[in-house]
């Protein structure tokens, strides 16, 4: 999702470099700003998810999560 937002922003940047008409530029600027906000929000959500997973140690060798791994 984050990569998609970045690609859209680059596309809007490229359009803005080519267009002089304010009736086209203004909506493209709005869409570009929206993509930036989406990117920030997705990044925040990813960071919060990773922090939660790290704090609970879900993906490492957690005996509560994977008891079969620790049988001796």
CHARMM internal coordinates of N, CA and C (Angstrom, degrees):
IC EDIT
DIST 1 N 1 CA 1.4409
DIST 1 CA 1 C 1.5273
ANGL 1 N 1 CA 1 C 111.52
DIST 1 C 2 N 1.3181
ANGL 1 CA 1 C 2 N 115.49
DIHE 1 N 1 CA 1 C 2 N -41.91
DIST 2 N 2 CA 1.4650
ANGL 1 C 2 N 2 CA 119.14
DIHE 1 CA 1 C 2 N 2 CA -178.11
DIST 2 CA 2 C 1.5260
ANGL 2 N 2 CA 2 C 110.54
DIHE 1 C 2 N 2 CA 2 C -64.19
DIST 2 C 3 N 1.3094
ANGL 2 CA 2 C 3 N 117.13
DIHE 2 N 2 CA 2 C 3 N -41.00
DIST 3 N 3 CA 1.4652
ANGL 2 C 3 N 3 CA 120.88
DIHE 2 CA 2 C 3 N 3 CA -179.91
DIST 3 CA 3 C 1.5277
ANGL 3 N 3 CA 3 C 110.44
DIHE 2 C 3 N 3 CA 3 C -64.33
DIST 3 C 4 N 1.3099
ANGL 3 CA 3 C 4 N 116.67
DIHE 3 N 3 CA 3 C 4 N -37.79
DIST 4 N 4 CA 1.4673
ANGL 3 C 4 N 4 CA 120.98
DIHE 3 CA 3 C 4 N 4 CA 178.65
DIST 4 CA 4 C 1.5232
ANGL 4 N 4 CA 4 C 110.89
DIHE 3 C 4 N 4 CA 4 C -61.51
DIST 4 C 5 N 1.3267
ANGL 4 CA 4 C 5 N 116.39
DIHE 4 N 4 CA 4 C 5 N -42.24
DIST 5 N 5 CA 1.4672
ANGL 4 C 5 N 5 CA 120.29
DIHE 4 CA 4 C 5 N 5 CA 178.46
DIST 5 CA 5 C 1.5267
ANGL 5 N 5 CA 5 C 110.80
DIHE 4 C 5 N 5 CA 5 C -63.55
DIST 5 C 6 N 1.3237
ANGL 5 CA 5 C 6 N 116.93
DIHE 5 N 5 CA 5 C 6 N -40.23
DIST 6 N 6 CA 1.4669
ANGL 5 C 6 N 6 CA 120.56
DIHE 5 CA 5 C 6 N 6 CA 179.22
DIST 6 CA 6 C 1.5289
ANGL 6 N 6 CA 6 C 110.96
DIHE 5 C 6 N 6 CA 6 C -65.48
DIST 6 C 7 N 1.3183
ANGL 6 CA 6 C 7 N 116.58
DIHE 6 N 6 CA 6 C 7 N -41.89
DIST 7 N 7 CA 1.4667
ANGL 6 C 7 N 7 CA 119.86
DIHE 6 CA 6 C 7 N 7 CA 179.46
DIST 7 CA 7 C 1.5268
ANGL 7 N 7 CA 7 C 111.16
DIHE 6 C 7 N 7 CA 7 C -63.98
DIST 7 C 8 N 1.3262
ANGL 7 CA 7 C 8 N 116.49
DIHE 7 N 7 CA 7 C 8 N -40.63
DIST 8 N 8 CA 1.4661
ANGL 7 C 8 N 8 CA 119.96
DIHE 7 CA 7 C 8 N 8 CA 178.42
DIST 8 CA 8 C 1.5237
ANGL 8 N 8 CA 8 C 110.34
DIHE 7 C 8 N 8 CA 8 C -63.27
DIST 8 C 9 N 1.3242
ANGL 8 CA 8 C 9 N 117.18
DIHE 8 N 8 CA 8 C 9 N -41.69
DIST 9 N 9 CA 1.4639
ANGL 8 C 9 N 9 CA 120.68
DIHE 8 CA 8 C 9 N 9 CA 179.79
DIST 9 CA 9 C 1.5288
ANGL 9 N 9 CA 9 C 110.81
DIHE 8 C 9 N 9 CA 9 C -62.66
DIST 9 C 10 N 1.3152
ANGL 9 CA 9 C 10 N 116.96
DIHE 9 N 9 CA 9 C 10 N -41.80
DIST 10 N 10 CA 1.4691
ANGL 9 C 10 N 10 CA 120.82
DIHE 9 CA 9 C 10 N 10 CA 177.78
DIST 10 CA 10 C 1.5237
ANGL 10 N 10 CA 10 C 110.19
DIHE 9 C 10 N 10 CA 10 C -63.45
DIST 10 C 11 N 1.3144
ANGL 10 CA 10 C 11 N 117.40
DIHE 10 N 10 CA 10 C 11 N -40.91
DIST 11 N 11 CA 1.4611
ANGL 10 C 11 N 11 CA 121.21
DIHE 10 CA 10 C 11 N 11 CA 177.61
DIST 11 CA 11 C 1.5225
ANGL 11 N 11 CA 11 C 110.56
DIHE 10 C 11 N 11 CA 11 C -60.28
DIST 11 C 12 N 1.3309
ANGL 11 CA 11 C 12 N 116.72
DIHE 11 N 11 CA 11 C 12 N -46.42
DIST 12 N 12 CA 1.4686
ANGL 11 C 12 N 12 CA 120.37
DIHE 11 CA 11 C 12 N 12 CA 178.30
DIST 12 CA 12 C 1.5238
ANGL 12 N 12 CA 12 C 111.28
DIHE 11 C 12 N 12 CA 12 C -63.19
DIST 12 C 13 N 1.3222
ANGL 12 CA 12 C 13 N 117.66
DIHE 12 N 12 CA 12 C 13 N -39.36
DIST 13 N 13 CA 1.4674
ANGL 12 C 13 N 13 CA 120.69
DIHE 12 CA 12 C 13 N 13 CA 176.58
DIST 13 CA 13 C 1.5236
ANGL 13 N 13 CA 13 C 110.83
DIHE 12 C 13 N 13 CA 13 C -59.88
DIST 13 C 14 N 1.3218
ANGL 13 CA 13 C 14 N 115.98
DIHE 13 N 13 CA 13 C 14 N -43.25
DIST 14 N 14 CA 1.4697
ANGL 13 C 14 N 14 CA 119.98
DIHE 13 CA 13 C 14 N 14 CA 179.62
DIST 14 CA 14 C 1.5223
ANGL 14 N 14 CA 14 C 111.63
DIHE 13 C 14 N 14 CA 14 C -64.62
DIST 14 C 15 N 1.3144
ANGL 14 CA 14 C 15 N 117.31
DIHE 14 N 14 CA 14 C 15 N -41.24
DIST 15 N 15 CA 1.4667
ANGL 14 C 15 N 15 CA 120.83
DIHE 14 CA 14 C 15 N 15 CA 178.08
DIST 15 CA 15 C 1.5234
ANGL 15 N 15 CA 15 C 109.88
DIHE 14 C 15 N 15 CA 15 C -62.40
DIST 15 C 16 N 1.3408
ANGL 15 CA 15 C 16 N 116.50
DIHE 15 N 15 CA 15 C 16 N -44.22
DIST 16 N 16 CA 1.4641
ANGL 15 C 16 N 16 CA 120.25
DIHE 15 CA 15 C 16 N 16 CA -178.80
DIST 16 CA 16 C 1.5314
ANGL 16 N 16 CA 16 C 112.25
DIHE 15 C 16 N 16 CA 16 C -62.51
DIST 16 C 17 N 1.3235
ANGL 16 CA 16 C 17 N 116.30
DIHE 16 N 16 CA 16 C 17 N -30.15
DIST 17 N 17 CA 1.4742
ANGL 16 C 17 N 17 CA 119.48
DIHE 16 CA 16 C 17 N 17 CA 177.43
DIST 17 CA 17 C 1.5274
ANGL 17 N 17 CA 17 C 112.16
DIHE 16 C 17 N 17 CA 17 C -70.94
DIST 17 C 18 N 1.3226
ANGL 17 CA 17 C 18 N 116.49
DIHE 17 N 17 CA 17 C 18 N -25.32
DIST 18 N 18 CA 1.4634
ANGL 17 C 18 N 18 CA 120.33
DIHE 17 CA 17 C 18 N 18 CA -174.59
DIST 18 CA 18 C 1.5272
ANGL 18 N 18 CA 18 C 113.96
DIHE 17 C 18 N 18 CA 18 C -96.97
DIST 18 C 19 N 1.3129
ANGL 18 CA 18 C 19 N 118.12
DIHE 18 N 18 CA 18 C 19 N -19.13
DIST 19 N 19 CA 1.4640
ANGL 18 C 19 N 19 CA 121.81
DIHE 18 CA 18 C 19 N 19 CA -169.93
DIST 19 CA 19 C 1.5283
ANGL 19 N 19 CA 19 C 110.54
DIHE 18 C 19 N 19 CA 19 C -107.63
DIST 19 C 20 N 1.3361
ANGL 19 CA 19 C 20 N 115.02
DIHE 19 N 19 CA 19 C 20 N 139.58
DIST 20 N 20 CA 1.4627
ANGL 19 C 20 N 20 CA 120.64
DIHE 19 CA 19 C 20 N 20 CA 176.63
DIST 20 CA 20 C 1.5273
ANGL 20 N 20 CA 20 C 112.93
DIHE 19 C 20 N 20 CA 20 C -110.14
DIST 20 C 21 N 1.2930
ANGL 20 CA 20 C 21 N 118.28
DIHE 20 N 20 CA 20 C 21 N -17.32
DIST 21 N 21 CA 1.4647
ANGL 20 C 21 N 21 CA 123.55
DIHE 20 CA 20 C 21 N 21 CA -175.23
DIST 21 CA 21 C 1.5369
ANGL 21 N 21 CA 21 C 110.49
DIHE 20 C 21 N 21 CA 21 C -72.11
DIST 21 C 22 N 1.3382
ANGL 21 CA 21 C 22 N 117.29
DIHE 21 N 21 CA 21 C 22 N 119.12
DIST 22 N 22 CA 1.4703
ANGL 21 C 22 N 22 CA 119.66
DIHE 21 CA 21 C 22 N 22 CA -179.93
DIST 22 CA 22 C 1.5322
ANGL 22 N 22 CA 22 C 113.79
DIHE 21 C 22 N 22 CA 22 C -61.88
DIST 22 C 23 N 1.3346
ANGL 22 CA 22 C 23 N 117.44
DIHE 22 N 22 CA 22 C 23 N -28.19
DIST 23 N 23 CA 1.4606
ANGL 22 C 23 N 23 CA 120.48
DIHE 22 CA 22 C 23 N 23 CA 178.38
DIST 23 CA 23 C 1.5307
ANGL 23 N 23 CA 23 C 111.83
DIHE 22 C 23 N 23 CA 23 C -67.89
DIST 23 C 24 N 1.2983
ANGL 23 CA 23 C 24 N 116.30
DIHE 23 N 23 CA 23 C 24 N -20.94
DIST 24 N 24 CA 1.4676
ANGL 23 C 24 N 24 CA 121.16
DIHE 23 CA 23 C 24 N 24 CA 175.83
DIST 24 CA 24 C 1.5267
ANGL 24 N 24 CA 24 C 109.98
DIHE 23 C 24 N 24 CA 24 C -96.49
DIST 24 C 25 N 1.3191
ANGL 24 CA 24 C 25 N 116.59
DIHE 24 N 24 CA 24 C 25 N -41.95
DIST 25 N 25 CA 1.4685
ANGL 24 C 25 N 25 CA 120.84
DIHE 24 CA 24 C 25 N 25 CA -176.23
DIST 25 CA 25 C 1.5264
ANGL 25 N 25 CA 25 C 112.82
DIHE 24 C 25 N 25 CA 25 C -63.72
DIST 25 C 26 N 1.3184
ANGL 25 CA 25 C 26 N 117.60
DIHE 25 N 25 CA 25 C 26 N -41.32
DIST 26 N 26 CA 1.4635
ANGL 25 C 26 N 26 CA 119.90
DIHE 25 CA 25 C 26 N 26 CA -175.99
DIST 26 CA 26 C 1.5338
ANGL 26 N 26 CA 26 C 113.00
DIHE 25 C 26 N 26 CA 26 C -60.93
DIST 26 C 27 N 1.3354
ANGL 26 CA 26 C 27 N 119.13
DIHE 26 N 26 CA 26 C 27 N -49.01
DIST 27 N 27 CA 1.4783
ANGL 26 C 27 N 27 CA 118.14
DIHE 26 CA 26 C 27 N 27 CA 177.51
DIST 27 CA 27 C 1.5319
ANGL 27 N 27 CA 27 C 112.33
DIHE 26 C 27 N 27 CA 27 C -65.05
DIST 27 C 28 N 1.3319
ANGL 27 CA 27 C 28 N 117.09
DIHE 27 N 27 CA 27 C 28 N -35.65
DIST 28 N 28 CA 1.4645
ANGL 27 C 28 N 28 CA 120.26
DIHE 27 CA 27 C 28 N 28 CA 178.91
DIST 28 CA 28 C 1.5288
ANGL 28 N 28 CA 28 C 109.83
DIHE 27 C 28 N 28 CA 28 C -65.68
DIST 28 C 29 N 1.3274
ANGL 28 CA 28 C 29 N 117.46
DIHE 28 N 28 CA 28 C 29 N -39.67
DIST 29 N 29 CA 1.4722
ANGL 28 C 29 N 29 CA 120.76
DIHE 28 CA 28 C 29 N 29 CA 176.41
DIST 29 CA 29 C 1.5276
ANGL 29 N 29 CA 29 C 110.44
DIHE 28 C 29 N 29 CA 29 C -61.53
DIST 29 C 30 N 1.3265
ANGL 29 CA 29 C 30 N 116.26
DIHE 29 N 29 CA 29 C 30 N -42.53
DIST 30 N 30 CA 1.4662
ANGL 29 C 30 N 30 CA 120.18
DIHE 29 CA 29 C 30 N 30 CA 177.93
DIST 30 CA 30 C 1.5351
ANGL 30 N 30 CA 30 C 110.28
DIHE 29 C 30 N 30 CA 30 C -60.52
DIST 30 C 31 N 1.3242
ANGL 30 CA 30 C 31 N 116.55
DIHE 30 N 30 CA 30 C 31 N -47.07
DIST 31 N 31 CA 1.4657
ANGL 30 C 31 N 31 CA 120.48
DIHE 30 CA 30 C 31 N 31 CA -179.47
DIST 31 CA 31 C 1.5236
ANGL 31 N 31 CA 31 C 111.40
DIHE 30 C 31 N 31 CA 31 C -62.67
DIST 31 C 32 N 1.3294
ANGL 31 CA 31 C 32 N 116.32
DIHE 31 N 31 CA 31 C 32 N -38.98
DIST 32 N 32 CA 1.4665
ANGL 31 C 32 N 32 CA 121.18
DIHE 31 CA 31 C 32 N 32 CA 178.37
DIST 32 CA 32 C 1.5278
ANGL 32 N 32 CA 32 C 110.20
DIHE 31 C 32 N 32 CA 32 C -63.12
DIST 32 C 33 N 1.3115
ANGL 32 CA 32 C 33 N 117.53
DIHE 32 N 32 CA 32 C 33 N -45.11
DIST 33 N 33 CA 1.4674
ANGL 32 C 33 N 33 CA 121.16
DIHE 32 CA 32 C 33 N 33 CA 178.45
DIST 33 CA 33 C 1.5319
ANGL 33 N 33 CA 33 C 110.99
DIHE 32 C 33 N 33 CA 33 C -62.23
DIST 33 C 34 N 1.3226
ANGL 33 CA 33 C 34 N 115.61
DIHE 33 N 33 CA 33 C 34 N -38.27
DIST 34 N 34 CA 1.4640
ANGL 33 C 34 N 34 CA 120.00
DIHE 33 CA 33 C 34 N 34 CA 178.44
DIST 34 CA 34 C 1.5243
ANGL 34 N 34 CA 34 C 111.01
DIHE 33 C 34 N 34 CA 34 C -63.72
DIST 34 C 35 N 1.3282
ANGL 34 CA 34 C 35 N 116.90
DIHE 34 N 34 CA 34 C 35 N -40.45
DIST 35 N 35 CA 1.4659
ANGL 34 C 35 N 35 CA 120.46
DIHE 34 CA 34 C 35 N 35 CA 178.39
DIST 35 CA 35 C 1.5253
ANGL 35 N 35 CA 35 C 110.94
DIHE 34 C 35 N 35 CA 35 C -63.99
DIST 35 C 36 N 1.3208
ANGL 35 CA 35 C 36 N 116.60
DIHE 35 N 35 CA 35 C 36 N -37.11
DIST 36 N 36 CA 1.4654
ANGL 35 C 36 N 36 CA 119.88
DIHE 35 CA 35 C 36 N 36 CA 178.87
DIST 36 CA 36 C 1.5314
ANGL 36 N 36 CA 36 C 109.77
DIHE 35 C 36 N 36 CA 36 C -63.70
DIST 36 C 37 N 1.3252
ANGL 36 CA 36 C 37 N 116.75
DIHE 36 N 36 CA 36 C 37 N -43.86
DIST 37 N 37 CA 1.4691
ANGL 36 C 37 N 37 CA 120.47
DIHE 36 CA 36 C 37 N 37 CA 178.69
DIST 37 CA 37 C 1.5224
ANGL 37 N 37 CA 37 C 110.27
DIHE 36 C 37 N 37 CA 37 C -64.65
DIST 37 C 38 N 1.3276
ANGL 37 CA 37 C 38 N 117.45
DIHE 37 N 37 CA 37 C 38 N -42.34
DIST 38 N 38 CA 1.4646
ANGL 37 C 38 N 38 CA 120.32
DIHE 37 CA 37 C 38 N 38 CA 177.60
DIST 38 CA 38 C 1.5241
ANGL 38 N 38 CA 38 C 110.52
DIHE 37 C 38 N 38 CA 38 C -59.59
DIST 38 C 39 N 1.3159
ANGL 38 CA 38 C 39 N 116.54
DIHE 38 N 38 CA 38 C 39 N -45.25
DIST 39 N 39 CA 1.4729
ANGL 38 C 39 N 39 CA 121.00
DIHE 38 CA 38 C 39 N 39 CA 179.13
DIST 39 CA 39 C 1.5304
ANGL 39 N 39 CA 39 C 110.04
DIHE 38 C 39 N 39 CA 39 C -57.76
DIST 39 C 40 N 1.3250
ANGL 39 CA 39 C 40 N 116.89
DIHE 39 N 39 CA 39 C 40 N -45.29
DIST 40 N 40 CA 1.4631
ANGL 39 C 40 N 40 CA 120.67
DIHE 39 CA 39 C 40 N 40 CA -179.28
DIST 40 CA 40 C 1.5251
ANGL 40 N 40 CA 40 C 110.88
DIHE 39 C 40 N 40 CA 40 C -63.37
DIST 40 C 41 N 1.3205
ANGL 40 CA 40 C 41 N 116.82
DIHE 40 N 40 CA 40 C 41 N -43.34
DIST 41 N 41 CA 1.4673
ANGL 40 C 41 N 41 CA 119.93
DIHE 40 CA 40 C 41 N 41 CA -178.50
DIST 41 CA 41 C 1.5284
ANGL 41 N 41 CA 41 C 111.70
DIHE 40 C 41 N 41 CA 41 C -68.33
DIST 41 C 42 N 1.3291
ANGL 41 CA 41 C 42 N 117.66
DIHE 41 N 41 CA 41 C 42 N -41.41
DIST 42 N 42 CA 1.4644
ANGL 41 C 42 N 42 CA 119.79
DIHE 41 CA 41 C 42 N 42 CA 176.92
DIST 42 CA 42 C 1.5201
ANGL 42 N 42 CA 42 C 110.81
DIHE 41 C 42 N 42 CA 42 C -64.18
DIST 42 C 43 N 1.3251
ANGL 42 CA 42 C 43 N 117.23
DIHE 42 N 42 CA 42 C 43 N -38.59
DIST 43 N 43 CA 1.4651
ANGL 42 C 43 N 43 CA 120.88
DIHE 42 CA 42 C 43 N 43 CA 177.64
DIST 43 CA 43 C 1.5199
ANGL 43 N 43 CA 43 C 110.51
DIHE 42 C 43 N 43 CA 43 C -63.47
DIST 43 C 44 N 1.3259
ANGL 43 CA 43 C 44 N 117.01
DIHE 43 N 43 CA 43 C 44 N -43.29
DIST 44 N 44 CA 1.4634
ANGL 43 C 44 N 44 CA 121.11
DIHE 43 CA 43 C 44 N 44 CA 177.66
DIST 44 CA 44 C 1.5270
ANGL 44 N 44 CA 44 C 110.84
DIHE 43 C 44 N 44 CA 44 C -61.08
DIST 44 C 45 N 1.3241
ANGL 44 CA 44 C 45 N 116.63
DIHE 44 N 44 CA 44 C 45 N -44.93
DIST 45 N 45 CA 1.4672
ANGL 44 C 45 N 45 CA 120.80
DIHE 44 CA 44 C 45 N 45 CA -179.82
DIST 45 CA 45 C 1.5261
ANGL 45 N 45 CA 45 C 110.88
DIHE 44 C 45 N 45 CA 45 C -63.40
DIST 45 C 46 N 1.3219
ANGL 45 CA 45 C 46 N 117.06
DIHE 45 N 45 CA 45 C 46 N -41.22
DIST 46 N 46 CA 1.4606
ANGL 45 C 46 N 46 CA 120.58
DIHE 45 CA 45 C 46 N 46 CA 178.39
DIST 46 CA 46 C 1.5233
ANGL 46 N 46 CA 46 C 110.68
DIHE 45 C 46 N 46 CA 46 C -63.54
DIST 46 C 47 N 1.3272
ANGL 46 CA 46 C 47 N 117.05
DIHE 46 N 46 CA 46 C 47 N -44.36
DIST 47 N 47 CA 1.4641
ANGL 46 C 47 N 47 CA 121.11
DIHE 46 CA 46 C 47 N 47 CA 179.26
DIST 47 CA 47 C 1.5234
ANGL 47 N 47 CA 47 C 110.81
DIHE 46 C 47 N 47 CA 47 C -61.77
DIST 47 C 48 N 1.3331
ANGL 47 CA 47 C 48 N 117.74
DIHE 47 N 47 CA 47 C 48 N -44.66
DIST 48 N 48 CA 1.4661
ANGL 47 C 48 N 48 CA 120.45
DIHE 47 CA 47 C 48 N 48 CA 179.44
DIST 48 CA 48 C 1.5237
ANGL 48 N 48 CA 48 C 111.32
DIHE 47 C 48 N 48 CA 48 C -63.45
DIST 48 C 49 N 1.3196
ANGL 48 CA 48 C 49 N 117.08
DIHE 48 N 48 CA 48 C 49 N -40.16
DIST 49 N 49 CA 1.4635
ANGL 48 C 49 N 49 CA 120.85
DIHE 48 CA 48 C 49 N 49 CA 178.30
DIST 49 CA 49 C 1.5179
ANGL 49 N 49 CA 49 C 110.62
DIHE 48 C 49 N 49 CA 49 C -64.22
DIST 49 C 50 N 1.3315
ANGL 49 CA 49 C 50 N 117.13
DIHE 49 N 49 CA 49 C 50 N -45.08
DIST 50 N 50 CA 1.4625
ANGL 49 C 50 N 50 CA 120.34
DIHE 49 CA 49 C 50 N 50 CA 179.41
DIST 50 CA 50 C 1.5291
ANGL 50 N 50 CA 50 C 110.77
DIHE 49 C 50 N 50 CA 50 C -63.79
DIST 50 C 51 N 1.3283
ANGL 50 CA 50 C 51 N 117.63
DIHE 50 N 50 CA 50 C 51 N -40.85
DIST 51 N 51 CA 1.4614
ANGL 50 C 51 N 51 CA 120.87
DIHE 50 CA 50 C 51 N 51 CA 178.32
DIST 51 CA 51 C 1.5250
ANGL 51 N 51 CA 51 C 110.92
DIHE 50 C 51 N 51 CA 51 C -61.57
DIST 51 C 52 N 1.3300
ANGL 51 CA 51 C 52 N 116.37
DIHE 51 N 51 CA 51 C 52 N -41.94
DIST 52 N 52 CA 1.4604
ANGL 51 C 52 N 52 CA 120.56
DIHE 51 CA 51 C 52 N 52 CA 179.21
DIST 52 CA 52 C 1.5208
ANGL 52 N 52 CA 52 C 110.66
DIHE 51 C 52 N 52 CA 52 C -64.98
DIST 52 C 53 N 1.3203
ANGL 52 CA 52 C 53 N 116.91
DIHE 52 N 52 CA 52 C 53 N -44.67
DIST 53 N 53 CA 1.4614
ANGL 52 C 53 N 53 CA 120.02
DIHE 52 CA 52 C 53 N 53 CA 178.69
DIST 53 CA 53 C 1.5222
ANGL 53 N 53 CA 53 C 110.96
DIHE 52 C 53 N 53 CA 53 C -64.57
DIST 53 C 54 N 1.3334
ANGL 53 CA 53 C 54 N 117.23
DIHE 53 N 53 CA 53 C 54 N -40.75
DIST 54 N 54 CA 1.4584
ANGL 53 C 54 N 54 CA 120.31
DIHE 53 CA 53 C 54 N 54 CA 178.88
DIST 54 CA 54 C 1.5197
ANGL 54 N 54 CA 54 C 111.09
DIHE 53 C 54 N 54 CA 54 C -62.67
DIST 54 C 55 N 1.3334
ANGL 54 CA 54 C 55 N 116.88
DIHE 54 N 54 CA 54 C 55 N -42.01
DIST 55 N 55 CA 1.4660
ANGL 54 C 55 N 55 CA 120.20
DIHE 54 CA 54 C 55 N 55 CA -177.09
DIST 55 CA 55 C 1.5214
ANGL 55 N 55 CA 55 C 111.65
DIHE 54 C 55 N 55 CA 55 C -67.11
DIST 55 C 56 N 1.3146
ANGL 55 CA 55 C 56 N 117.38
DIHE 55 N 55 CA 55 C 56 N -29.03
DIST 56 N 56 CA 1.4568
ANGL 55 C 56 N 56 CA 120.81
DIHE 55 CA 55 C 56 N 56 CA -179.69
DIST 56 CA 56 C 1.5269
ANGL 56 N 56 CA 56 C 111.96
DIHE 55 C 56 N 56 CA 56 C -97.97
DIST 56 C 57 N 1.3332
ANGL 56 CA 56 C 57 N 116.63
DIHE 56 N 56 CA 56 C 57 N -6.31
DIST 57 N 57 CA 1.4595
ANGL 56 C 57 N 57 CA 122.02
DIHE 56 CA 56 C 57 N 57 CA 176.03
DIST 57 CA 57 C 1.5238
ANGL 57 N 57 CA 57 C 112.06
DIHE 56 C 57 N 57 CA 57 C 57.18
DIST 57 C 58 N 1.3225
ANGL 57 CA 57 C 58 N 117.58
DIHE 57 N 57 CA 57 C 58 N 42.65
DIST 58 N 58 CA 1.4631
ANGL 57 C 58 N 58 CA 121.33
DIHE 57 CA 57 C 58 N 58 CA -176.18
DIST 58 CA 58 C 1.5246
ANGL 58 N 58 CA 58 C 114.13
DIHE 57 C 58 N 58 CA 58 C -68.86
DIST 58 C 59 N 1.3084
ANGL 58 CA 58 C 59 N 117.74
DIHE 58 N 58 CA 58 C 59 N -34.58
DIST 59 N 59 CA 1.4579
ANGL 58 C 59 N 59 CA 118.81
DIHE 58 CA 58 C 59 N 59 CA -170.14
DIST 59 CA 59 C 1.5259
ANGL 59 N 59 CA 59 C 112.45
DIHE 58 C 59 N 59 CA 59 C -98.99
DIST 59 C 60 N 1.3093
ANGL 59 CA 59 C 60 N 118.36
DIHE 59 N 59 CA 59 C 60 N -3.36
DIST 60 N 60 CA 1.4665
ANGL 59 C 60 N 60 CA 120.86
DIHE 59 CA 59 C 60 N 60 CA 175.64
DIST 60 CA 60 C 1.5287
ANGL 60 N 60 CA 60 C 108.80
DIHE 59 C 60 N 60 CA 60 C -94.61
DIST 60 C 61 N 1.2969
ANGL 60 CA 60 C 61 N 117.21
DIHE 60 N 60 CA 60 C 61 N -164.20
DIST 61 N 61 CA 1.4618
ANGL 60 C 61 N 61 CA 120.87
DIHE 60 CA 60 C 61 N 61 CA -179.97
DIST 61 CA 61 C 1.5198
ANGL 61 N 61 CA 61 C 109.25
DIHE 60 C 61 N 61 CA 61 C -85.27
DIST 61 C 62 N 1.2997
ANGL 61 CA 61 C 62 N 115.20
DIHE 61 N 61 CA 61 C 62 N 85.89
DIST 62 N 62 CA 1.4548
ANGL 61 C 62 N 62 CA 122.45
DIHE 61 CA 61 C 62 N 62 CA -178.17
DIST 62 CA 62 C 1.5268
ANGL 62 N 62 CA 62 C 107.49
DIHE 61 C 62 N 62 CA 62 C -104.42
DIST 62 C 63 N 1.3402
ANGL 62 CA 62 C 63 N 118.22
DIHE 62 N 62 CA 62 C 63 N 113.80
DIST 63 N 63 CA 1.4649
ANGL 62 C 63 N 63 CA 119.51
DIHE 62 CA 62 C 63 N 63 CA -176.56
DIST 63 CA 63 C 1.5316
ANGL 63 N 63 CA 63 C 113.58
DIHE 62 C 63 N 63 CA 63 C -59.75
DIST 63 C 64 N 1.3195
ANGL 63 CA 63 C 64 N 116.85
DIHE 63 N 63 CA 63 C 64 N -30.01
DIST 64 N 64 CA 1.4594
ANGL 63 C 64 N 64 CA 118.88
DIHE 63 CA 63 C 64 N 64 CA 178.04
DIST 64 CA 64 C 1.5256
ANGL 64 N 64 CA 64 C 111.33
DIHE 63 C 64 N 64 CA 64 C -70.59
DIST 64 C 65 N 1.3006
ANGL 64 CA 64 C 65 N 116.72
DIHE 64 N 64 CA 64 C 65 N -26.96
DIST 65 N 65 CA 1.4564
ANGL 64 C 65 N 65 CA 121.79
DIHE 64 CA 64 C 65 N 65 CA -177.89
DIST 65 CA 65 C 1.5272
ANGL 65 N 65 CA 65 C 111.56
DIHE 64 C 65 N 65 CA 65 C -91.30
DIST 65 C 66 N 1.3353
ANGL 65 CA 65 C 66 N 116.92
DIHE 65 N 65 CA 65 C 66 N -34.95
DIST 66 N 66 CA 1.4650
ANGL 65 C 66 N 66 CA 122.00
DIHE 65 CA 65 C 66 N 66 CA -175.71
DIST 66 CA 66 C 1.5307
ANGL 66 N 66 CA 66 C 109.22
DIHE 65 C 66 N 66 CA 66 C -137.40
DIST 66 C 67 N 1.3359
ANGL 66 CA 66 C 67 N 118.40
DIHE 66 N 66 CA 66 C 67 N 72.12
DIST 67 N 67 CA 1.4643
ANGL 66 C 67 N 67 CA 119.96
DIHE 66 CA 66 C 67 N 67 CA -175.61
DIST 67 CA 67 C 1.5284
ANGL 67 N 67 CA 67 C 114.05
DIHE 66 C 67 N 67 CA 67 C -64.20
DIST 67 C 68 N 1.3294
ANGL 67 CA 67 C 68 N 118.22
DIHE 67 N 67 CA 67 C 68 N -26.68
DIST 68 N 68 CA 1.4635
ANGL 67 C 68 N 68 CA 120.52
DIHE 67 CA 67 C 68 N 68 CA -179.06
DIST 68 CA 68 C 1.5336
ANGL 68 N 68 CA 68 C 111.37
DIHE 67 C 68 N 68 CA 68 C -64.40
DIST 68 C 69 N 1.3026
ANGL 68 CA 68 C 69 N 117.09
DIHE 68 N 68 CA 68 C 69 N -28.83
DIST 69 N 69 CA 1.4628
ANGL 68 C 69 N 69 CA 121.06
DIHE 68 CA 68 C 69 N 69 CA -178.44
DIST 69 CA 69 C 1.5219
ANGL 69 N 69 CA 69 C 112.41
DIHE 68 C 69 N 69 CA 69 C -66.49
DIST 69 C 70 N 1.3353
ANGL 69 CA 69 C 70 N 117.94
DIHE 69 N 69 CA 69 C 70 N -26.78
DIST 70 N 70 CA 1.4516
ANGL 69 C 70 N 70 CA 121.53
DIHE 69 CA 69 C 70 N 70 CA -172.89
DIST 70 CA 70 C 1.5226
ANGL 70 N 70 CA 70 C 113.75
DIHE 69 C 70 N 70 CA 70 C -104.43
DIST 70 C 71 N 1.3240
ANGL 70 CA 70 C 71 N 118.05
DIHE 70 N 70 CA 70 C 71 N 11.44
DIST 71 N 71 CA 1.4618
ANGL 70 C 71 N 71 CA 120.49
DIHE 70 CA 70 C 71 N 71 CA 176.50
DIST 71 CA 71 C 1.5215
ANGL 71 N 71 CA 71 C 109.01
DIHE 70 C 71 N 71 CA 71 C -72.36
DIST 71 C 72 N 1.2916
ANGL 71 CA 71 C 72 N 115.51
DIHE 71 N 71 CA 71 C 72 N 135.22
DIST 72 N 72 CA 1.4480
ANGL 71 C 72 N 72 CA 119.28
DIHE 71 CA 71 C 72 N 72 CA -174.83
DIST 72 CA 72 C 1.4401
ANGL 72 N 72 CA 72 C 116.44
DIHE 71 C 72 N 72 CA 72 C -101.51
END
COOR INIT
IC SEED 1 N 1 CA 1 C
IC BUILD
